[in-house]
Amino acid sequence: MTKYPPLHYNDYLHIDQILSAQHLKSQEFGKPVHDEMLFIITHQAYELWFKQIITELNAMLAVFGKPYVNESDLASSVLQIDRIIQIQDLLIRQIPILETMTPMDFLEFRDFLFPSSGFQSFQNRLIECKLGLDAKKRLHLGGVSYTKYLTESQQKIAAKAESEPSLFALVEKWLERIPFLESHGFNFWQSYRAAVETVFQNEKSVVQANKYLSKSQVDDNIKSIDNNLKVFSAIFDEGSYRRLQDSGQFRISLKALQGALFIFLYRDQPALFLPFKFLTGLTQIDENFTTWRHRHALMAHRMLGKKIGTGGSSGHDYLAQAAEAHKIFTDFFNLTTFFIPKSVRPELPKELVAKLSFNY
C-alpha cells in the first residue's frame, strides 16, 4: 500500500484562507455593518458553486465534443446534469437566507459597493457561454458587451469560451447523428406525419359528430384544428421550418429536432432512456436558472425598489428581462408542441425494437 504524507483537514481545505477572505468595506471605512458579512459570504458561496457547475460542464463538453458519445459517457453526463440541478436548487434556496437582511440593513453599506455588481460575475457569464446562450439574445448593459465589465485576463478566457463549441451546439450535432430514424424499412418521419394527420382527422370527426355544438362552434373548432395542423406541417417542410427559425421560434436544426422528437416519443425504449434523461435534464437546468434569475429580480425589487443597481443597471427591471432573454434550451420546451399520444405513435419494427432493447 502506498504511503502518503499525513494531511490535516485545515490544510487540505485551506480553511484559514477561506475564513480570512471576508473583508467588510463598512469596517474599512470605520462604519461596520453587521449584515455585510452575510452579504459577502452568500456571494462567495455562489461563486464556489459556480466553479463546480463549470467543472461539470467542462466534463460534458469533453464527452459531446467527441465524434461519438458512448453509453457509459452519456450515463456520466446524466449524473453531472443531476448534480448541477441539485446545486441550482441550493442556489435558489440561498436567496431566502440573504432576504433575512432587510432593505434598511442593506442601505447601511450599499454605498460602499459602487460600482461592483453581480453583473461582473465572470463565472456566471462563463456558464452562459458554455451552455450556449445565443449572443443575439444576450442583454447588454449600457449598450456594451458584458466583456467590457470583466478584467483583462477574464476577457481572454471569455473570448476563448465563445470561440469554442457550446453544449447547445454539441448536443445539436449529437442529435443530428441519432440513428434509427430510417432503419429496417421504417421511416420515422413519414410514419409520424401519417400519425399526426390521423390524430387531427379524428379530432375533426369528434367535433363534427358532436350534436351539442352549433354550426358556428363546429366551424370555429375545425378552424382551430386546421391551424394546429399547420404548425405541425411546418416541421415536415425544410422551407417552412427555416421560417420558424428565422422568426426565432426555433434555434435547433430540423434534423436535430427530429432526433429529439424520436427520443421523447420512444423514451420507454431502453437505449433511448438515457438520452431522454439527458434532454429533460437540460430543460431542468434552463428552468432552474430562469427561476433563480426571477427570484434574484424579486429580491432586487424588494431591496432596491426602483433604485438602480450598484453596477449601474436598472436593477429589478434588468434582472427580470434577463430571466426571459437568457434561456438556452427553449427548443426542448417548444418540442412538446409536437407530441402525440403514446397510443397513436407509429409502431416500431420488431428488429428495431430488438436493437433498442437490452437482452441479458
Backbone hydrogen bonds, N-H to C=O, Kabsch-Sander energy under -0.5 kcal/mol:
donor,donor_aa,acceptor,acceptor_aa,energy
4,Y,2,T,-0.5
12,Y,8,H,-2.7
13,L,9,Y,-2.1
14,H,11,D,-0.6
15,I,10,N,-1.9
18,I,14,H,-2.2
19,L,15,I,-3.0
20,S,16,D,-1.0
21,A,18,I,-1.5
23,H,21,A,-0.8
24,L,22,Q,-0.7
28,E,24,L,-2.0
29,F,25,K,-1.9
30,G,27,Q,-1.8
31,K,26,S,-3.4
36,E,33,V,-1.3
37,M,34,H,-1.1
39,F,35,D,-1.9
40,I,36,E,-2.3
41,I,37,M,-2.6
42,T,38,L,-2.4
43,H,39,F,-1.7
44,Q,40,I,-2.5
45,A,41,I,-2.5
46,Y,42,T,-2.0
47,E,43,H,-2.0
48,L,44,Q,-2.0
49,W,45,A,-2.3
50,F,46,Y,-2.4
51,K,47,E,-1.9
52,Q,48,L,-1.5
53,I,49,W,-2.3
54,I,50,F,-2.5
55,T,51,K,-1.8
56,E,52,Q,-2.1
57,L,53,I,-2.5
58,N,54,I,-2.6
59,A,55,T,-1.5
60,M,56,E,-1.9
61,L,57,L,-2.8
62,A,58,N,-1.8
63,V,59,A,-1.6
64,F,60,M,-2.8
65,G,61,L,-1.1
66,K,63,V,-1.2
70,N,68,Y,-0.6
74,L,70,N,-2.1
75,A,71,E,-2.3
76,S,72,S,-1.8
77,S,73,D,-2.1
78,V,74,L,-2.2
79,L,75,A,-1.8
80,Q,76,S,-2.2
81,I,77,S,-2.3
82,D,78,V,-2.3
83,R,79,L,-1.9
84,I,80,Q,-2.2
85,I,81,I,-2.5
86,Q,82,D,-2.0
87,I,83,R,-2.3
88,Q,84,I,-2.8
89,D,85,I,-2.0
90,L,86,Q,-1.6
91,L,87,I,-2.4
92,I,88,Q,-2.5
93,R,89,D,-1.9
94,Q,90,L,-1.0
95,I,91,L,-0.6
95,I,92,I,-1.1
97,I,93,R,-0.5
98,L,94,Q,-1.9
99,E,95,I,-2.1
100,T,97,I,-1.4
101,M,98,L,-1.7
102,T,100,T,-0.5
106,F,102,T,-2.2
107,L,103,P,-2.1
108,E,104,M,-0.8
108,E,105,D,-0.7
109,F,106,F,-1.5
110,R,106,F,-1.5
111,D,107,L,-0.5
112,F,109,F,-1.3
113,L,110,R,-2.0
114,F,111,D,-0.5
116,S,113,L,-2.4
120,Q,117,S,-2.1
121,S,118,G,-2.0
122,F,120,Q,-1.1
125,R,121,S,-1.8
126,L,122,F,-2.4
127,I,123,Q,-2.3
128,E,124,N,-1.7
129,C,125,R,-2.1
130,K,126,L,-2.7
131,L,127,I,-2.4
132,G,128,E,-1.9
133,L,128,E,-2.7
137,K,134,D,-1.8
138,R,134,D,-0.8
138,R,135,A,-0.5
141,L,144,V,-0.7
142,G,140,H,-0.6
144,V,141,L,-1.1
148,K,145,S,-1.7
149,Y,146,Y,-1.7
150,L,147,T,-1.6
155,Q,151,T,-2.3
156,K,152,E,-1.4
157,I,153,S,-1.6
158,A,154,Q,-2.6
159,A,155,Q,-2.4
160,K,156,K,-1.9
161,A,157,I,-2.3
162,E,158,A,-2.4
163,S,159,A,-1.3
164,E,160,K,-0.9
164,E,161,A,-0.5
167,L,130,K,-3.0
168,F,131,L,-1.4
170,L,166,S,-2.3
171,V,167,L,-2.7
172,E,168,F,-2.2
173,K,169,A,-1.9
174,W,170,L,-2.2
175,L,171,V,-2.7
176,E,172,E,-1.8
177,R,173,K,-0.9
177,R,174,W,-0.8
178,I,175,L,-1.2
183,S,186,F,-1.8
186,F,183,S,-2.0
187,N,185,G,-0.5
188,F,181,L,-3.2
188,F,186,F,-0.7
191,S,187,N,-2.4
192,Y,188,F,-3.1
193,R,189,W,-2.2
194,A,190,Q,-2.1
195,A,191,S,-2.0
196,V,192,Y,-2.5
197,E,193,R,-2.4
198,T,194,A,-1.9
199,V,195,A,-2.3
200,F,196,V,-2.3
201,Q,197,E,-2.2
202,N,198,T,-2.4
203,E,199,V,-1.9
204,K,200,F,-2.1
205,S,201,Q,-2.2
206,V,202,N,-2.3
207,V,203,E,-2.2
208,Q,204,K,-2.8
209,A,205,S,-1.6
210,N,206,V,-0.5
210,N,207,V,-1.1
211,K,209,A,-0.9
213,L,210,N,-1.3
218,V,214,S,-2.6
219,D,215,K,-2.7
220,D,216,S,-2.3
221,N,217,Q,-2.3
222,I,218,V,-2.7
223,K,219,D,-2.4
224,S,220,D,-2.1
225,I,221,N,-2.3
226,D,222,I,-2.5
227,N,223,K,-2.1
228,N,224,S,-2.1
229,L,225,I,-2.2
230,K,226,D,-1.8
231,V,227,N,-1.5
232,F,228,N,-2.0
233,S,229,L,-2.8
234,A,230,K,-1.3
235,I,231,V,-0.5
235,I,232,F,-1.5
236,F,233,S,-1.7
237,D,234,A,-0.9
241,Y,237,D,-2.7
242,R,238,E,-2.4
243,R,239,G,-1.5
244,L,240,S,-1.5
245,Q,241,Y,-2.1
246,D,242,R,-2.8
247,S,243,R,-1.9
248,G,245,Q,-1.5
249,Q,244,L,-2.2
250,F,244,L,-1.0
257,L,253,S,-2.3
258,Q,254,L,-2.3
259,G,255,K,-1.9
260,A,256,A,-2.5
261,L,257,L,-2.6
262,F,258,Q,-2.2
263,I,259,G,-2.0
264,F,260,A,-2.4
265,L,261,L,-2.6
266,Y,262,F,-1.9
267,R,264,F,-1.0
269,Q,266,Y,-2.0
271,A,356,L,-2.6
272,L,269,Q,-2.0
273,F,269,Q,-0.7
273,F,270,P,-1.0
274,L,270,P,-0.6
276,F,272,L,-2.1
277,K,273,F,-2.6
278,F,274,L,-2.6
279,L,275,P,-2.4
280,T,276,F,-2.5
281,G,277,K,-1.8
282,L,278,F,-1.8
283,T,279,L,-1.7
284,Q,280,T,-1.8
285,I,281,G,-2.3
286,D,282,L,-2.2
287,E,283,T,-2.6
288,N,284,Q,-2.8
289,F,285,I,-2.4
290,T,286,D,-2.1
291,T,287,E,-2.5
292,W,288,N,-2.8
293,R,289,F,-2.5
294,H,290,T,-2.4
295,R,291,T,-2.7
296,H,292,W,-2.4
297,A,293,R,-2.6
298,L,294,H,-2.6
299,M,295,R,-2.3
300,A,296,H,-2.5
301,H,297,A,-2.3
302,R,298,L,-2.4
303,M,299,M,-2.6
304,L,300,A,-3.1
305,G,301,H,-2.1
307,K,304,L,-2.1
309,G,313,S,-2.1
312,G,309,G,-1.8
317,D,314,S,-1.3
319,L,315,G,-2.1
320,A,316,H,-2.5
321,Q,317,D,-2.1
322,A,318,Y,-2.5
323,A,319,L,-1.8
324,E,320,A,-1.0
325,A,321,Q,-2.6
326,H,322,A,-2.7
327,K,324,E,-0.7
332,F,329,F,-1.2
333,F,329,F,-0.7
333,F,330,T,-0.7
334,N,330,T,-2.7
335,L,331,D,-1.4
336,T,333,F,-1.2
337,T,334,N,-1.9
338,F,335,L,-2.0
339,F,336,T,-1.5
344,V,341,P,-1.6
345,R,341,P,-0.6
345,R,342,K,-0.7
353,V,349,P,-2.4
354,A,350,K,-2.3
355,K,351,E,-1.4
356,L,352,L,-1.8
357,S,353,V,-0.5
357,S,354,A,-0.7
359,N,357,S,-0.5
